[in-house]
Amino acid sequence: MDWLISFPASGNEERKYLYYSVVFKDRKKGNSKSQVSLMDIVDVAEFENNYPHTVGFFREPIDEDTNYGFNYLEIRVIRCIEEFWKFLNDLDI
């Protein structure tokens, strides 16, 4: 799908993952980055109907001028939403 989801360092304390405020970019559509609720991303047919997803975690901020050859700290294949929540929990986001 080529989506980038960036989790801010603060501002989501005491929230469940579904209600986290994140920065989202759809690289295929060329959309600019926008701040949305994680629920707005995972609760759409494009996400729900296209499992498995490959997700990666990296600590560098998303920058338009940066080469997208990311160095992931962890990469995982998820097959359902529960595995996505587990991925976030394992990362302690």
C-alpha positions as a Markdown table, in Angstrom:
| # | Residue | x | y | z |
|---|---|---|---|---|
| 1 | Met | 0.0 | 0.0 | 0.0 |
| 2 | Asp | 3.0 | 2.3 | 0.5 |
| 3 | Trp | 1.6 | 4.1 | 3.5 |
| 4 | Leu | 3.7 | 5.9 | 6.1 |
| 5 | Ile | 2.4 | 6.3 | 9.6 |
| 6 | Ser | 4.4 | 8.4 | 12.0 |
| 7 | Phe | 3.8 | 8.3 | 15.8 |
| 8 | Pro | 4.7 | 11.5 | 17.7 |
| 9 | Ala | 7.0 | 11.2 | 20.7 |
| 10 | Ser | 4.3 | 12.7 | 22.9 |
| 11 | Gly | 0.7 | 13.5 | 23.0 |
| 12 | Asn | -0.8 | 10.0 | 23.1 |
| 13 | Glu | -0.2 | 9.1 | 26.7 |
| 14 | Glu | -3.0 | 7.2 | 28.3 |
| 15 | Arg | -4.8 | 6.6 | 25.0 |
| 16 | Lys | -5.6 | 3.2 | 23.4 |
| 17 | Tyr | -3.8 | 2.6 | 20.1 |
| 18 | Leu | -7.0 | 3.0 | 18.1 |
| 19 | Tyr | -7.3 | 6.6 | 19.3 |
| 20 | Tyr | -3.6 | 7.7 | 18.8 |
| 21 | Ser | -3.0 | 10.8 | 16.8 |
| 22 | Val | -0.6 | 10.0 | 14.0 |
| 23 | Val | 0.8 | 11.6 | 10.9 |
| 24 | Phe | -0.2 | 9.8 | 7.7 |
| 25 | Lys | 1.0 | 9.8 | 4.2 |
| 26 | Asp | -0.1 | 7.7 | 1.2 |
| 27 | Arg | 3.0 | 7.7 | -1.0 |
| 28 | Lys | 1.2 | 6.1 | -4.0 |
| 29 | Lys | -1.4 | 8.8 | -4.1 |
| 30 | Gly | 1.2 | 11.5 | -3.4 |
| 31 | Asn | -1.0 | 12.9 | -0.6 |
| 32 | Ser | 0.7 | 15.4 | 1.7 |
| 33 | Lys | 1.2 | 14.4 | 5.3 |
| 34 | Ser | -1.8 | 14.9 | 7.5 |
| 35 | Gln | -2.6 | 14.4 | 11.2 |
| 36 | Val | -5.3 | 11.8 | 11.7 |
| 37 | Ser | -6.5 | 9.3 | 14.3 |
| 38 | Leu | -5.1 | 5.8 | 13.8 |
| 39 | Met | -8.7 | 4.6 | 13.7 |
| 40 | Asp | -9.1 | 6.6 | 10.4 |
| 41 | Ile | -6.4 | 4.5 | 8.9 |
| 42 | Val | -7.1 | 1.0 | 10.1 |
| 43 | Asp | -10.9 | 1.3 | 9.8 |
| 44 | Val | -10.9 | 1.6 | 6.0 |
| 45 | Ala | -11.6 | -1.2 | 3.5 |
| 46 | Glu | -8.2 | -0.7 | 1.8 |
| 47 | Phe | -6.5 | -1.6 | 5.0 |
| 48 | Glu | -9.0 | -4.3 | 6.2 |
| 49 | Asn | -9.2 | -6.2 | 2.9 |
| 50 | Asn | -5.6 | -6.4 | 1.9 |
| 51 | Tyr | -3.9 | -8.5 | 4.6 |
| 52 | Pro | -1.2 | -9.5 | 5.0 |
| 53 | His | 0.7 | -6.2 | 5.5 |
| 54 | Thr | 4.4 | -5.7 | 5.9 |
| 55 | Val | 5.0 | -3.1 | 8.6 |
| 56 | Gly | 8.3 | -1.7 | 9.7 |
| 57 | Phe | 9.5 | 0.4 | 12.5 |
| 58 | Phe | 12.3 | 3.0 | 12.3 |
| 59 | Arg | 13.2 | 5.9 | 14.6 |
| 60 | Glu | 14.1 | 8.6 | 12.0 |
| 61 | Pro | 11.4 | 11.2 | 11.2 |
| 62 | Ile | 9.7 | 11.1 | 7.8 |
| 63 | Asp | 11.2 | 13.8 | 5.6 |
| 64 | Glu | 10.2 | 14.6 | 2.0 |
| 65 | Asp | 13.8 | 15.5 | 1.1 |
| 66 | Thr | 15.3 | 12.3 | 2.5 |
| 67 | Asn | 16.0 | 9.2 | 0.4 |
| 68 | Tyr | 13.3 | 6.6 | 1.2 |
| 69 | Gly | 15.9 | 3.8 | 1.6 |
| 70 | Phe | 14.8 | 3.3 | 5.2 |
| 71 | Asn | 16.8 | 1.4 | 7.8 |
| 72 | Tyr | 14.3 | -0.5 | 9.8 |
| 73 | Leu | 14.8 | -1.5 | 13.4 |
| 74 | Glu | 12.2 | -4.1 | 13.0 |
| 75 | Ile | 10.0 | -5.4 | 10.2 |
| 76 | Arg | 7.1 | -7.8 | 10.5 |
| 77 | Val | 4.3 | -9.3 | 8.5 |
| 78 | Ile | 0.8 | -8.9 | 10.1 |
| 79 | Arg | -2.2 | -10.9 | 9.1 |
| 80 | Cys | -4.9 | -9.3 | 11.2 |
| 81 | Ile | -5.5 | -6.1 | 13.2 |
| 82 | Glu | -4.7 | -8.0 | 16.4 |
| 83 | Glu | -1.2 | -8.6 | 15.1 |
| 84 | Phe | -0.8 | -4.9 | 14.3 |
| 85 | Trp | -1.8 | -4.0 | 17.9 |
| 86 | Lys | 0.7 | -6.6 | 19.2 |
| 87 | Phe | 3.4 | -5.1 | 16.9 |
| 88 | Leu | 2.8 | -1.7 | 18.4 |
| 89 | Asn | 2.7 | -3.1 | 21.9 |
| 90 | Asp | 6.0 | -5.0 | 21.4 |
| 91 | Leu | 7.6 | -1.8 | 20.3 |
| 92 | Asp | 6.2 | -0.1 | 23.4 |
| 93 | Ile | 4.9 | 2.9 | 21.4 |
